[in-house]
Amino acid sequence: MTEITRVPLRPIKKGSLTKLWLGVIVAILLGAGLAWAAVPKGVEVETLTEGVGPSPQIGDVVFANYVGTLPDGTEFDRSQPSPFPPEVFPAGTPFPLEEEGGLIQGFVDGLMQTQKGGKYRIEIPAEQAYGATPPPGSEIPANSDLVFEVEVTEIMSLEEAQQRFMQLQAQMGAQGGPGGPEGAPQQAPVE
């Protein structure tokens, strides 16, 4: 029969258990801090003026007035007055919200957190903006965060926006504007 040698356990000194637990807690907090720092920043939306109604979803069109700036306040873009008649389309630039479209993902994510009539400050990290490849000729440097101040004037479905656009085309055609019926009298250009 074999005998196992027994090793006597020494008693733990007073206070050592507390130090052990403090070490474990510090290690957990340090790990959590490192994990939090590694998480990519997301789009931040600050409400300046409360809006009303539901937030837009993918498939909606958001009409908005906006100013786009770099984090240091340098303006790189601003909405222009709408060329559409106010009785057909609301004021503001139309932004169709699509899964993959002409808008940067961070702007789409930010607009989806707004409401009609509200004013917002949308901060977009570079990874959800243009990243290392900003548009050629733009004032936006590579890997720059973007900031937009946005006033949402209207939210409508894509179908409703398309119907209104067809209504506008029909009105222009009836008036002999571009795209009107052949032979329709054209208005003389105003000089």
GIWO-V431384 format. One record per pair of residues at least 6 apart in sequence whose C-alpha atoms are under 7 Angstrom apart, sorted by the first residue. I is the first residue (numbers start at 0). GAP is how many residues later the second one is. D is the distance in whole Angstrom. If there is no record, write none. Layout:
BEGIN
I & GAP & D
I & GAP & D
END
This chain:
BEGIN
40 & 84 & 6
41 & 83 & 7
42 & 63 & 6
42 & 67 & 6
42 & 80 & 6
42 & 81 & 5
42 & 82 & 6
43 & 78 & 6
43 & 79 & 5
43 & 80 & 7
44 & 65 & 6
44 & 75 & 7
44 & 76 & 6
44 & 77 & 5
44 & 78 & 6
45 & 74 & 6
45 & 75 & 5
45 & 76 & 6
46 & 72 & 6
46 & 73 & 5
46 & 74 & 7
47 & 71 & 5
47 & 72 & 5
47 & 73 & 7
48 & 69 & 5
48 & 70 & 5
48 & 71 & 7
49 & 68 & 5
49 & 69 & 7
50 & 64 & 5
50 & 65 & 5
50 & 66 & 5
50 & 67 & 4
51 & 63 & 6
51 & 64 & 6
51 & 65 & 6
52 & 62 & 6
52 & 63 & 7
53 & 61 & 6
54 & 57 & 6
54 & 58 & 6
54 & 59 & 5
54 & 60 & 5
55 & 56 & 5
55 & 99 & 7
56 & 55 & 6
57 & 39 & 5
57 & 40 & 5
57 & 41 & 7
58 & 37 & 7
58 & 38 & 6
58 & 39 & 6
58 & 98 & 6
58 & 99 & 6
59 & 36 & 6
59 & 37 & 6
59 & 95 & 7
59 & 96 & 6
59 & 97 & 4
59 & 98 & 5
60 & 33 & 6
60 & 34 & 5
60 & 35 & 4
60 & 36 & 6
60 & 94 & 6
60 & 95 & 5
60 & 96 & 6
60 & 97 & 6
61 & 32 & 6
61 & 33 & 5
61 & 34 & 6
61 & 90 & 7
61 & 92 & 6
61 & 93 & 5
61 & 94 & 7
62 & 27 & 7
62 & 28 & 7
62 & 29 & 5
62 & 30 & 5
62 & 31 & 4
62 & 32 & 6
62 & 89 & 6
62 & 90 & 6
62 & 91 & 5
62 & 92 & 6
63 & 28 & 4
63 & 29 & 5
63 & 30 & 7
63 & 86 & 6
63 & 87 & 5
63 & 88 & 4
63 & 89 & 5
64 & 14 & 6
64 & 27 & 5
64 & 28 & 6
64 & 85 & 6
64 & 86 & 5
64 & 87 & 7
65 & 12 & 6
65 & 13 & 5
65 & 82 & 7
65 & 83 & 5
65 & 84 & 4
65 & 85 & 6
66 & 10 & 6
66 & 11 & 4
66 & 12 & 7
66 & 81 & 6
66 & 82 & 5
66 & 83 & 7
67 & 7 & 6
67 & 8 & 6
67 & 9 & 5
67 & 10 & 6
67 & 79 & 6
67 & 80 & 4
67 & 81 & 7
68 & 6 & 4
68 & 7 & 6
68 & 77 & 6
68 & 78 & 5
68 & 79 & 6
69 & 75 & 7
69 & 76 & 5
69 & 77 & 6
70 & 74 & 7
70 & 75 & 6
70 & 76 & 6
75 & 63 & 6
78 & 14 & 6
80 & 11 & 7
81 & 9 & 6
81 & 10 & 6
81 & 11 & 6
87 & 76 & 6
87 & 80 & 7
89 & 63 & 7
89 & 64 & 7
90 & 62 & 7
91 & 61 & 7
96 & 11 & 6
103 & 24 & 7
103 & 25 & 6
104 & 23 & 6
104 & 24 & 7
105 & 18 & 6
105 & 22 & 5
105 & 23 & 6
109 & 12 & 6
114 & 37 & 7
115 & 36 & 5
115 & 37 & 6
115 & 38 & 5
115 & 39 & 6
116 & 34 & 7
116 & 35 & 5
116 & 36 & 5
117 & 33 & 6
117 & 34 & 6
118 & 31 & 6
118 & 32 & 4
118 & 33 & 6
119 & 29 & 6
119 & 30 & 5
119 & 31 & 6
120 & 26 & 7
120 & 27 & 6
120 & 28 & 5
120 & 29 & 6
121 & 25 & 6
121 & 26 & 5
121 & 27 & 6
122 & 23 & 6
122 & 24 & 5
122 & 25 & 7
123 & 21 & 6
123 & 22 & 5
123 & 23 & 6
124 & 20 & 5
124 & 21 & 7
125 & 17 & 5
125 & 18 & 5
125 & 19 & 4
125 & 20 & 7
130 & 11 & 6
130 & 12 & 5
130 & 13 & 7
131 & 10 & 5
131 & 11 & 5
132 & 9 & 6
133 & 6 & 6
133 & 7 & 7
133 & 8 & 6
171 & 6 & 7
171 & 8 & 6
172 & 6 & 6
172 & 7 & 4
172 & 8 & 6
173 & 6 & 7
175 & 8 & 5
175 & 9 & 6
175 & 10 & 6
176 & 9 & 7
END
